[in-house]
């Protein structure tokens, strides 16, 4: 019992040291913030309309406008498109308006969400992708300590923590997790802690941990919030593939799905932010 209590106490102390001791700061997407302000005003104006048909028309117009203004936000697009389809099955116009209003309020939450970063980010790393937005961006070369779940016996996080503690490496965000899919379920196959600089430490195997440098690469990335459930992974993958297919460049998928987690377990679930990414390459000529 004392051993278990000691382990729990040690784990909590570690996490507090890694995340809570570092000042949290948030990224804001200016264009989405402006659209969110306009949407909030549109919802408020629609709420003043007593006639259900006119209120529904007003909310439809707000939906159409936000879909055009935020066309890169496929999460928002899917929410509003599904709502438009679903209300066709509802006879009561007032209930149709209520359903559209609920969807627009959900959209407002997405557009105003600010990713909170609780640890230093590796040098040259791009800003987090806004929630729901799908973009193609470049990742710089970075050094990471990586461990396969099988080799770590299910204790990847603590294996990596012991590694960075032993080598005096500061904890950073994001934590990189490679995801494997089987029968529609996604599970973590490996985890990596990123070094803040490629000059820190040295590459090579260190027990179960492999320290290696990546190559500069392009990724398709989508910002997500909440928990990285299999359902969310599948939605994210669908959006990423759509983005890749519609990109001007003929990109090919060059690796497995990855989750880039920016928050500690202490962050409330509704405030947690992560990116889902697919590495890309251009086809050989």
DRENDRENVO-723251 format. One line per 8 residues: number of its first residue (from 1); their letters; for each residue x, z, y of N, C-alpha, C. Coordinates in Angstrom, 3 decimals, m for minus. Each point is the difference from the previous one (the first is absolute). Layout:
N
NUM> A> X/Z/Y/X/Z/Y/X/Z/Y; ...
This chain:
285
1> XXXXXXXX> 0.828/0.000/m1.199/m0.828/0.000/1.199/0.874/0.000/1.265; 1.042/0.852/m0.020/0.897/0.043/1.153/0.679/m1.355/0.218; 0.346/m0.674/m1.105/0.655/m1.306/0.096/m0.952/m1.020/0.636; m1.273/0.021/m0.430/m0.982/m0.931/0.563/m0.207/0.281/1.478; m0.153/1.280/0.363/m0.185/0.365/1.402/1.206/m0.429/0.836; 1.181/0.202/m0.570/1.210/m0.386/0.727/0.074/m1.500/0.228; m0.419/m0.763/m1.003/0.020/m1.465/0.119/m0.993/m0.451/1.068; m1.205/0.574/m0.011/m1.018/m0.362/0.994/0.482/0.353/1.399
9> XXXXXXXX> 0.560/1.203/0.140/0.506/0.424/1.309/1.110/m0.926/0.484; 0.890/m0.348/m0.927/1.107/m0.901/0.339/m0.521/m1.365/0.422; m1.018/m0.506/m0.720/m0.564/m1.313/0.310/m0.629/m0.007/1.381; m0.786/1.034/0.296/m0.652/0.071/1.313/1.039/0.100/1.105; 1.022/0.806/m0.216/1.065/0.150/0.996/0.694/m1.325/0.261; 0.251/m0.751/m1.061/0.649/m1.307/0.147/m0.838/m0.936/0.845; m1.291/m0.064/m0.324/m0.875/m0.931/0.706/m0.141/0.380/1.469; m0.088/1.287/0.264/m0.075/0.445/1.395/1.268/m0.393/0.740
17> XXXXXXXX> 1.133/0.207/m0.651/1.286/m0.350/0.617/0.090/m1.489/0.286; m0.504/m0.817/m0.942/0.131/m1.457/0.125/m0.944/m0.574/1.039; m1.235/0.461/m0.007/m1.018/m0.663/0.809/m0.452/0.819/1.212; m0.317/1.251/m0.221/m0.563/0.790/1.082/1.032/0.271/1.084; 1.262/0.098/m0.400/1.039/0.280/0.982/0.308/m1.169/0.901; m0.476/m1.171/m0.351/0.268/m1.186/0.817/m1.224/m0.292/0.850; 0.163/m0.261/1.300/m1.168/m0.244/0.854/m0.774/m1.236/m0.443; m1.311/0.137/m0.125/m0.861/m1.112/m0.382/m0.303/m0.855/1.220
25> XXXXXXXX> 0.088/m1.301/m0.179/m0.385/m0.892/1.090/m0.825/m1.139/m0.557; m0.803/m0.622/0.855/m0.954/m1.007/m0.453/0.267/m1.340/0.659; m0.247/m1.060/m0.761/0.085/m1.361/0.528/m1.395/m0.452/0.404; m0.074/m0.711/1.103/m1.293/m0.516/0.466/0.099/m1.501/0.199; m1.019/m0.714/m0.496/m0.077/m1.439/0.191/m0.838/m0.264/1.245; 0.638/m0.508/1.060/m0.666/m0.122/1.287/m1.190/m0.945/m0.045; 0.151/m1.143/m0.668/m1.089/m0.975/m0.022/m1.216/0.554/m0.738; 0.232/0.697/m1.120/m1.131/0.573/m0.729/m0.635/1.144/0.788
33> XXXXXXXX> 0.802/0.739/0.749/m0.545/1.084/0.815/m0.942/m0.547/1.067; 0.362/m1.132/0.580/m0.854/m0.627/1.007/m1.303/m0.475/m0.623; 0.082/m0.633/m1.162/m1.209/m0.467/m0.678/m0.868/1.182/m0.428; 0.631/1.099/m0.390/m0.752/1.189/m0.384/m0.787/0.548/1.186; 0.620/m0.019/1.173/m0.690/0.461/1.206/m1.214/m0.869/0.303; 0.167/m1.309/m0.136/m1.120/m0.920/0.225/m1.100/0.210/m1.035; 0.399/0.234/m1.240/m0.979/0.217/m1.067/m0.770/1.291/0.221; 0.698/1.032/0.412/m0.661/1.276/0.259/m1.075/m0.172/1.082
41> XXXXXXXX> 0.327/m0.748/1.032/m0.967/m0.250/1.077/m1.193/m0.798/m0.518; 0.263/m0.976/m0.860/m1.077/m0.833/m0.551/m0.943/0.833/m0.870; 0.569/0.907/m0.787/m0.836/0.869/m0.838/m0.852/0.917/0.875; 0.604/0.560/1.045/m0.737/0.877/0.911/m1.145/m0.739/0.669; 0.247/m1.240/0.396/m1.049/m0.793/0.654/m1.120/m0.310/m0.986; 0.357/m0.312/m1.227/m1.019/m0.302/m1.011/m0.858/1.225/m0.301; 0.603/1.179/0.056/m0.745/1.229/m0.266/m1.109/0.240/1.023; 0.134/m0.573/1.174/m1.001/0.186/1.067/m1.206/m0.918/m0.165
49> XXXXXXXX> 0.122/m0.990/m0.871/m1.074/m0.980/m0.170/m1.039/0.551/m0.972; m1.240/0.075/0.433/m1.051/0.580/m0.833/m0.562/m0.990/m1.015; m0.109/m1.251/0.381/m0.557/m0.993/m0.914/0.982/m0.264/m1.148; m0.417/0.213/m1.271/0.918/m0.156/m1.137/0.600/m1.396/m0.105; m0.792/m1.031/0.260/0.494/m1.373/m0.108/1.071/m0.271/1.049; m0.247/0.432/1.217/0.995/m0.198/1.063/1.268/0.818/m0.268; m0.194/1.211/m0.553/1.165/0.832/m0.316/0.829/m0.645/m1.102; m0.671/m0.545/m1.010/0.693/m0.684/m1.083/0.761/m1.214/0.530
57> XXXXXXXX> m0.623/m0.773/0.867/0.657/m1.179/0.571/1.235/0.396/0.802; m0.116/1.111/0.727/1.126/0.479/0.798/1.163/0.416/m0.903; m0.306/0.684/m1.084/1.041/0.435/m0.937/0.614/m1.188/m0.736; m0.814/m0.997/m0.343/0.524/m1.224/m0.621/0.998/m0.680/0.931; m0.362/m0.074/1.268/0.883/m0.638/0.979/1.318/0.750/0.105; m0.067/1.332/m0.022/1.222/0.809/0.048/0.847/m0.233/m1.241; m0.654/m0.141/m1.159/0.706/m0.269/m1.253/0.698/m1.353/0.044; m0.727/m1.022/0.457/0.583/m1.344/0.082/1.219/m0.010/0.923
65> XXXXXXXX> m0.103/0.713/1.093/1.082/0.025/0.978/1.241/0.688/m0.557; m0.201/1.112/m0.682/1.157/0.744/m0.508/0.658/m0.757/m1.148; m0.762/m0.754/m0.766/0.579/m0.778/m1.092/0.897/m1.117/0.531; m0.379/m0.569/1.141/0.830/m1.032/0.630/1.239/0.630/0.632; m0.206/1.118/0.703/1.109/0.640/0.714/1.031/0.605/m0.954; m0.451/0.458/m1.156/0.901/0.660/m0.962/0.042/m0.792/m1.303; 0.242/m1.289/0.103/m0.055/m0.869/m1.172/1.090/0.307/m1.022; 1.090/0.665/0.414/1.053/0.364/m0.947/m0.336/1.271/m0.772
73> XXXXXXXX> m1.088/0.663/0.407/m0.388/1.234/m0.684/m1.013/m0.343/m1.091; 0.510/m0.221/m1.203/m0.860/m0.434/m1.096/m0.861/1.138/m0.530; 0.410/1.222/0.193/m0.813/1.143/m0.383/m1.275/0.039/0.829; 0.154/m0.156/1.307/m1.150/m0.027/0.896/m0.899/m1.188/m0.331; 0.607/m1.151/m0.219/m0.779/m1.199/m0.325/m0.874/0.224/m1.221; 0.585/0.589/m1.049/m0.743/0.194/m1.245/m1.135/1.005/0.175; 0.246/1.057/0.766/m1.040/1.011/0.232/m1.190/m0.615/0.718; 0.261/m0.747/1.058/m1.083/m0.571/0.795/m0.687/m1.146/m0.730
81> XXXXXXXX> 0.762/m0.800/m0.732/m0.607/m1.101/m0.753/m0.898/0.537/m1.115; 0.446/1.049/m0.677/m0.810/0.603/m1.063/m1.281/0.588/0.577; 0.109/0.643/1.164/m1.185/0.581/0.625/m1.003/m1.074/0.377; 0.479/m1.091/0.572/m0.883/m1.099/0.382/m0.742/m0.552/m1.224; 0.681/m0.035/m1.131/m0.622/m0.495/m1.231/m0.984/1.022/m0.564; 0.385/1.268/0.019/m0.827/1.045/m0.608/m1.314/0.219/0.741; 0.024/m0.108/1.331/m1.235/0.303/0.740/m1.063/m1.067/m0.196; 0.396/m1.160/m0.545/m1.001/m1.038/m0.278/m0.964/0.459/m1.090
89> XXXXXXXX> 0.400/1.038/m0.746/m0.848/0.540/m1.062/m0.887/1.139/0.505; 0.147/0.354/1.288/m0.773/1.085/0.594/m1.121/m0.590/0.853; m1.226/0.448/m0.239/m1.147/m0.541/0.734/m0.165/0.642/1.376; 0.294/1.280/0.102/m0.197/0.740/1.247/1.103/m0.355/0.998; m0.384/m0.565/1.152/0.981/m0.438/1.001/0.757/1.196/0.577; m0.693/1.114/0.180/0.667/1.198/0.541/1.096/0.469/m0.951; m0.271/m0.070/m1.320/1.009/0.394/m0.975/1.155/m1.004/m0.038; m0.316/m1.282/0.246/1.060/m0.999/0.101/0.936/0.325/1.160
97> XXXXXXXX> m0.600/0.368/1.124/0.804/0.364/1.174/0.846/1.231/m0.278; m0.579/0.979/m0.710/0.745/1.218/m0.329/1.204/m0.325/m0.898; m0.196/m0.935/m0.949/1.092/m0.382/m0.898/1.116/m0.690/0.773; m0.362/m0.859/0.952/1.012/m0.681/0.802/0.733/0.993/0.889; m0.729/0.939/0.543/0.626/1.016/0.849/1.004/0.820/m0.807; m0.358/0.385/m1.235/0.915/0.778/m0.850/1.265/m0.796/m0.297; m0.153/m1.301/m0.256/1.160/m0.849/m0.281/0.897/m0.126/1.219; m0.601/m0.098/1.166/0.789/m0.117/1.228/0.704/1.316/0.329
105> XXXXXXXX> m0.622/1.114/m0.327/0.664/1.295/0.201/1.192/0.141/m0.952; m0.168/m0.494/m1.232/1.122/0.000/m0.942/1.120/m0.899/0.513; m0.378/m1.123/0.577/0.980/m0.901/0.612/0.733/0.692/1.142; m0.727/0.760/0.778/0.602/0.716/1.128/1.051/0.990/m0.485; m0.272/0.676/m1.098/0.978/0.939/m0.569/1.274/m0.744/m0.392; m0.163/m1.165/m0.605/1.156/m0.792/m0.427/0.824/m0.448/1.205; m0.665/m0.496/1.029/0.708/m0.547/1.156/0.700/1.080/0.826; m0.492/1.213/m0.059/0.591/1.082/0.801/0.974/0.865/m0.790
113> XXXXXXXX> 0.179/m0.301/m1.291/0.898/0.805/m0.826/1.453/m0.201/0.441; 0.699/1.111/0.206/1.405/m0.046/0.390/0.862/0.550/m1.138; 0.803/m0.848/m0.631/0.879/0.489/m1.066/0.938/1.094/0.509; 0.064/1.086/m0.727/0.865/1.110/0.384/1.237/0.014/m0.893; 1.149/m0.028/0.626/1.270/m0.023/m0.724/0.638/1.379/0.116; 0.334/0.589/m1.143/0.462/1.388/m0.014/1.494/0.154/m0.269; 0.712/m1.100/m0.120/1.438/0.072/m0.258/0.661/m1.210/0.642; 1.328/0.046/0.206/0.692/m1.152/0.601/m0.183/m1.257/m0.842
121> XXXXXXXX> m0.007/m1.144/0.665/m0.153/m1.300/m0.668/1.377/m0.653/m0.089; 0.301/m0.719/m1.078/1.305/m0.673/m0.120/0.266/m0.925/1.177; 1.255/m0.162/0.349/0.403/m0.824/1.136/m0.510/m1.431/m0.156; m0.604/m0.515/1.062/m0.452/m1.380/0.007/m1.330/m0.246/m0.675; m0.654/1.056/m0.496/m1.269/m0.186/m0.686/m1.083/m0.401/0.989; m0.858/m0.944/m0.384/m1.087/m0.412/0.915/m1.062/1.085/0.117; m0.787/m0.086/1.053/m1.089/0.959/0.195/m1.016/m0.133/m1.125; m0.675/1.097/m0.351/m1.016/m0.066/m1.051/m1.093/m1.014/0.337
129> XXXXXXXX> m0.513/m0.662/m1.012/m1.091/m0.950/0.167/m1.305/0.764/0.220; m0.788/m0.356/1.023/m1.258/0.718/0.250/m0.933/m0.038/m1.209; m0.817/1.022/m0.137/m0.926/0.080/m1.125/m0.918/m1.220/m0.021; m0.068/m0.631/m1.153/m0.871/m1.159/m0.185/0.619/m1.322/0.360; 1.039/0.036/0.835/0.664/m1.235/0.417/0.937/m0.467/m1.113; 0.029/m1.300/m0.228/0.913/m0.578/m0.984/0.969/m0.896/0.754; 1.280/0.270/m0.142/1.004/m0.768/0.721/1.210/m0.269/m0.891; 0.761/m0.997/0.403/1.272/m0.286/m0.668/1.110/0.419/0.950
137> XXXXXXXX> 0.903/0.844/m0.481/1.052/0.512/0.873/1.303/0.119/m0.775; 1.057/0.186/0.748/1.346/0.049/m0.591/0.462/1.451/m0.143; 0.526/0.303/m1.179/0.641/1.291/m0.225/1.509/m0.184/0.074; 0.694/0.921/0.668/1.459/m0.117/0.085/0.652/0.441/m1.305; 1.295/m0.162/m0.092/0.751/0.580/m1.114/m0.075/1.521/0.127; m0.312/0.673/m1.089/0.009/1.462/0.034/0.530/0.527/m1.339; 0.529/1.199/0.064/0.547/0.659/m1.194/m1.043/0.972/m0.539; m0.126/0.034/m1.311/m0.985/0.913/m0.568/0.508/0.623/m1.296
145> XXXXXXXX> m0.534/1.173/m0.284/0.234/0.674/m1.275/m1.267/m0.171/m0.814; 0.145/m0.623/m1.163/m1.176/m0.388/m0.792/0.067/0.595/m1.395; m1.162/0.390/m0.503/m0.059/0.538/m1.358/m1.251/m0.540/m0.685; 0.149/m0.389/m1.254/m1.145/m0.427/m0.797/m0.734/1.223/m0.528; m1.308/m0.074/m0.035/m0.787/1.159/m0.419/0.358/0.464/m1.408; 0.260/m0.945/m0.897/0.345/0.383/m1.361/1.294/0.779/m0.066; 0.984/m0.442/0.765/1.305/0.673/m0.006/m0.077/1.390/0.607; m0.932/0.187/0.946/m0.116/1.289/0.683/m0.946/0.952/m0.716
153> XXXXXXXX> m0.601/m0.465/m1.079/m0.905/0.874/m0.746/m1.218/0.413/0.790; m0.450/m0.876/0.904/m1.181/0.306/0.802/0.290/0.829/1.228; 1.263/0.322/0.261/0.367/0.813/1.163/0.843/m0.814/0.995; m0.459/m1.210/0.303/0.770/m0.891/0.871/0.276/0.627/1.354; m1.020/0.624/0.583/0.158/0.545/1.346/1.104/1.050/0.036; m0.030/0.934/m0.930/0.985/1.086/0.031/1.375/m0.480/m0.443; 0.029/m1.005/m0.871/1.291/m0.599/m0.368/0.653/m0.602/1.235; m0.790/m0.713/0.805/0.530/m0.616/1.214/0.322/1.047/1.058
161> XXXXXXXX> m0.832/1.028/0.084/0.287/1.042/0.988/1.314/0.701/m0.304; 0.227/0.308/m1.262/1.261/0.636/m0.378/1.185/m0.911/0.316; m0.216/m1.306/m0.170/1.060/m0.963/0.306/0.359/0.024/1.485; m0.987/m0.088/0.883/0.321/m0.050/1.434/0.521/1.348/0.490; m0.484/1.093/m0.605/0.506/1.321/0.382/1.470/0.131/m0.379; 0.327/m0.436/m1.206/1.385/0.076/m0.491/0.942/m0.837/0.847; m0.492/m1.129/0.492/0.831/m0.926/0.762/m0.168/0.118/1.520; m0.718/1.046/0.434/m0.220/0.244/1.436/m0.628/m1.214/0.693
169> XXXXXXXX> m0.994/m0.595/m0.653/m0.730/m1.135/0.555/m1.325/0.496/0.556; m0.323/m0.374/1.219/m1.241/0.447/0.629/m1.196/m0.752/m0.576; m1.112/0.732/m0.156/m1.237/m0.614/m0.467/m0.528/m0.952/1.061; m0.482/m1.159/m0.442/m0.567/m0.983/0.922/m1.400/m0.393/m0.453; m0.662/m0.773/0.819/m1.261/m0.645/m0.360/0.167/m1.491/0.288; m0.550/m0.865/m0.825/m0.912/0.283/m1.108/0.730/0.300/m1.305; m0.753/0.558/m0.941/0.434/0.098/m1.393/m0.540/m1.244/m0.706; 0.862/m0.684/m0.732/m0.377/m1.265/m0.638/m0.379/0.224/m1.458
177> XXXXXXXX> m1.186/m0.464/m0.364/m0.477/0.141/m1.378/m0.398/m1.366/m0.548; 0.607/m0.401/m1.082/m0.348/m1.256/m0.664/m1.162/0.254/m0.946; m0.999/m0.887/0.055/m1.216/0.195/m0.770/m0.102/m1.017/m1.132; m0.376/0.478/m1.168/m0.230/m0.869/m1.152/m1.495/m0.026/m0.289; m0.524/m1.177/m0.353/m1.429/m0.151/m0.252/m0.254/m0.290/m1.469; m0.945/0.716/m0.572/m0.386/m0.222/m1.384/m1.489/0.282/m0.152; m0.725/m1.021/m0.447/m1.447/0.123/m0.215/m0.732/0.482/1.254; 0.428/m0.530/1.137/m0.676/0.333/1.248/0.386/1.330/0.601
185> XXXXXXXX> 0.929/0.709/m0.605/0.449/1.289/0.508/1.446/m0.116/0.484; 0.276/0.593/1.147/1.343/m0.030/0.564/0.659/1.359/m0.177; 1.227/m0.012/m0.508/0.761/1.233/m0.150/1.392/m0.197/0.587; 0.590/1.079/0.413/1.331/m0.041/0.607/1.065/m0.155/m1.078; 0.824/m1.041/0.111/1.058/m0.223/m0.992/1.361/0.490/0.482; 0.194/0.061/1.308/1.261/0.516/0.548/m0.234/0.519/1.410; 0.920/0.827/0.444/m0.063/0.567/1.355/1.382/m0.084/0.625; 0.032/m0.185/1.313/1.287/m0.068/0.696/m0.086/0.717/1.337
193> XXXXXXXX> 1.054/0.747/0.330/0.179/0.553/1.334/0.929/m0.932/0.762; m0.336/m0.302/1.235/0.800/m0.912/0.808/0.993/0.786/0.854; 1.234/m0.481/0.072/0.990/0.599/0.884/m0.245/m0.508/1.418; 0.353/0.837/0.974/m0.215/m0.406/1.381/0.992/m1.077/0.433; 1.185/0.003/m0.591/1.031/m0.996/0.319/0.650/m0.488/m1.292; 0.450/m1.247/m0.005/0.676/m0.538/m1.187/1.427/0.509/m0.113; 0.488/0.691/1.033/1.359/0.545/m0.039/0.048/1.369/m0.679; m1.170/0.570/m0.286/m0.050/1.320/m0.610/0.217/m0.094/m1.501
201> XXXXXXXX> 0.787/0.931/m0.531/0.214/0.052/m1.429/0.684/m1.236/m0.536; m0.178/m0.243/m1.290/0.583/m1.182/m0.627/m0.926/m0.482/m1.109; 0.039/m1.290/m0.250/m0.859/m0.575/m1.026/0.552/0.262/m1.394; m0.886/m0.131/m0.979/0.403/0.199/m1.379/m0.886/1.018/m0.698; 0.110/0.104/m1.318/m0.820/0.960/m0.746/0.475/1.433/0.209; m0.956/0.904/0.106/0.292/1.425/0.084/m1.000/0.723/m0.897; 0.337/0.143/m1.253/m0.937/0.569/m0.953/m1.163/m0.963/m0.217; m1.220/0.507/0.137/m1.191/m0.838/m0.146/m0.323/m0.791/1.262
209> XXXXXXXX> 0.737/0.262/1.059/m0.266/m0.640/1.292/0.950/m1.174/0.206; m0.552/m1.121/0.465/0.814/m1.165/0.364/m0.034/m0.158/1.505; 1.155/0.004/0.630/0.094/m0.224/1.445/0.385/m1.458/0.213; m0.814/m0.715/0.738/0.237/m1.432/0.171/m0.450/m0.466/1.370; 0.568/m1.119/0.415/m0.382/m0.633/1.264/m0.923/m1.174/m0.288; m1.049/m0.102/0.786/m0.906/m1.129/m0.137/0.570/m1.196/0.753; m0.670/m1.130/m0.111/0.324/m1.150/0.834/m1.104/m0.160/1.031; 0.334/m0.602/1.112/m1.012/m0.270/1.021/m1.082/m0.886/m0.618
217> XXXXXXXX> m1.247/0.339/0.225/m1.060/m0.781/m0.632/m1.274/0.017/0.834; m0.877/m0.936/m0.315/m1.318/m0.046/0.604/m0.980/0.671/m0.960; m1.004/0.665/0.556/m1.045/0.610/m0.814/m1.355/m0.290/0.629; m0.998/m0.102/m0.849/m1.381/0.034/0.475/m0.419/1.458/m0.049; m0.560/0.499/1.105/m0.274/1.432/0.106/m1.393/0.236/0.558; m0.664/1.018/m0.526/m1.297/0.410/0.539/0.022/1.512/0.179; m0.518/0.462/1.135/m0.085/1.426/0.260/m1.236/0.592/m0.660; 0.169/1.189/m0.606/m1.093/0.660/m0.711/m0.066/1.463/0.412
225> XXXXXXXX> m1.155/0.613/m0.213/m0.171/1.427/0.283/m0.693/0.677/m1.172; 0.220/1.313/m0.116/m0.626/0.745/m1.089/0.895/0.076/m1.217; m0.576/m0.145/m1.178/0.741/0.108/m1.256/0.293/m1.383/m0.564; 1.117/m0.097/m0.707/0.390/m1.278/m0.596/m0.619/m0.131/m1.388; m1.336/m0.087/m0.032/m0.729/m0.144/m1.251/0.165/m1.420/m0.536; m0.326/m0.186/m1.279/0.068/m1.339/m0.591/m0.945/m0.956/0.715; m1.157/0.510/0.418/m0.959/m0.837/0.736/0.603/m0.474/1.315; 0.659/0.908/0.724/0.651/m0.383/1.256/1.162/m0.954/m0.240
233> XXXXXXXX> 0.741/0.228/m1.095/1.115/m0.899/m0.335/m0.500/m1.411/m0.260; m1.118/m0.103/m0.709/m0.545/m1.316/m0.327/m0.486/m0.720/1.249; m0.654/0.734/0.905/m0.435/m0.601/1.266/1.201/m0.465/0.814; 1.014/0.854/0.075/1.204/m0.349/0.757/0.670/m1.237/m0.582; 0.117/m0.066/m1.318/0.633/m1.157/m0.633/m0.789/m1.279/0.286; m1.310/0.102/m0.036/m0.836/m1.172/0.280/0.228/m0.507/1.416; 0.076/0.917/0.958/0.241/m0.394/1.395/1.390/m0.603/0.174; 0.983/0.595/m0.665/1.366/m0.509/0.114/0.112/m1.417/m0.558
241> XXXXXXXX> m0.606/m0.233/m1.151/0.050/m1.331/m0.608/m0.702/m1.028/0.882; m1.112/0.394/0.595/m0.704/m0.905/0.929/0.898/m0.358/1.182; 0.691/1.013/0.531/0.896/m0.245/1.128/1.135/m0.942/m0.398; 0.568/0.220/m1.165/1.111/m0.840/m0.471/m0.456/m1.447/m0.176; m1.179/m0.189/m0.565/m0.506/m1.352/m0.234/m0.265/m0.748/1.303; m0.385/0.740/1.045/m0.340/m0.624/1.279/1.149/m0.027/0.993; 1.175/0.517/m0.405/1.151/0.024/0.908/0.528/m1.415/0.233; 0.525/m0.286/1.200/0.567/m1.332/0.272/1.161/m0.339/m0.926
249> XXXXXXXX> 0.802/1.001/m0.356/1.112/m0.217/m0.907/m0.486/0.127/m1.449; 0.626/m0.750/m0.888/m0.408/0.007/m1.413/0.681/1.144/m0.740; m0.372/1.234/0.330/0.621/1.160/m0.630/m0.444/0.140/m1.450; 0.894/0.562/m0.793/m0.310/0.375/m1.370/0.204/1.500/m0.146; m0.791/0.625/m0.863/0.155/1.431/m0.257/1.292/0.223/m0.780; 0.811/0.944/0.476/1.346/0.177/m0.567/0.211/1.364/m0.639; m1.060/0.717/m0.286/0.174/1.315/m0.605/m1.325/0.709/m0.180; 0.072/1.257/m0.423/m1.197/0.778/m0.298/m0.592/0.620/1.263
257> XXXXXXXX> m1.244/0.398/m0.130/m0.705/0.673/1.089/0.692/1.331/0.309; 0.135/0.306/1.284/0.637/1.252/0.404/m0.872/0.758/0.985; 0.071/1.302/m0.099/m0.643/0.890/0.961/1.087/0.665/0.815; m0.133/m0.069/1.310/0.947/0.652/0.904/m0.734/1.171/0.660; 0.282/1.209/m0.495/m0.728/1.179/0.460/0.704/0.709/1.145; m0.747/0.318/1.048/0.573/0.592/1.206/m0.320/1.480/0.177; m0.830/0.577/m0.862/m0.455/1.368/0.243/0.262/0.937/m1.160; 0.064/1.284/0.328/0.203/1.052/m0.983/m1.340/0.405/m0.607
265> XXXXXXXX> 0.026/0.768/m1.090/m1.251/0.497/m0.586/m0.775/0.922/0.942; 0.664/0.508/1.036/m0.676/0.899/0.940/m0.919/m0.753/0.958; 0.181/m1.300/0.129/m0.856/m0.781/0.884/m1.388/m0.129/m0.633; m1.074/0.334/0.727/m1.354/m0.178/m0.555/m0.206/m1.425/m0.482; m0.729/m0.153/m1.093/m0.144/m1.310/m0.636/m0.504/m1.062/0.967; m0.969/0.338/0.827/m0.575/m1.008/0.897/0.984/m0.455/1.081; 1.086/0.751/0.187/1.005/m0.365/0.998/1.243/m0.632/m0.619; 0.048/m0.065/m1.315/1.195/m0.554/m0.656/0.066/m1.511/0.205
273> XXXXXXXX> 1.222/m0.449/0.202/0.227/m1.432/0.247/1.063/m0.515/m0.956; m0.223/m1.200/m0.496/1.009/m0.666/m0.820/m0.167/m1.507/0.151; 1.050/m0.716/m0.339/m0.060/m1.451/m0.041/0.060/m0.456/m1.448; m0.695/m1.079/m0.305/0.136/m0.661/m1.288/0.658/m1.348/0.277; 1.063/m0.287/m0.743/0.798/m1.192/0.288/0.298/m0.823/m1.261; 0.161/m1.297/0.229/0.500/m0.906/m1.022/1.233/m0.710/0.558; 1.151/0.080/m0.675/1.188/m0.720/0.457/m0.188/m1.505/m0.165; 0.594/m0.760/0.936/m0.205/m1.446/0.021/1.317/m0.756/m0.036
281> XXXXX> m0.081/m1.250/m0.388/1.137/m0.917/0.094/m0.535/m1.396/0.230; 0.840/m0.845/0.580/m0.345/m1.394/0.144/0.424/m0.756/m1.257; m0.763/m0.974/m0.442/0.355/m0.717/m1.224/1.318/m0.743/0.151; 0.718/m0.078/m1.093/1.286/m0.720/0.026/m0.244/m1.476/0.270; 0.867/m0.595/0.818/m0.166/m1.417/0.351/0.610/m0.884/m1.097
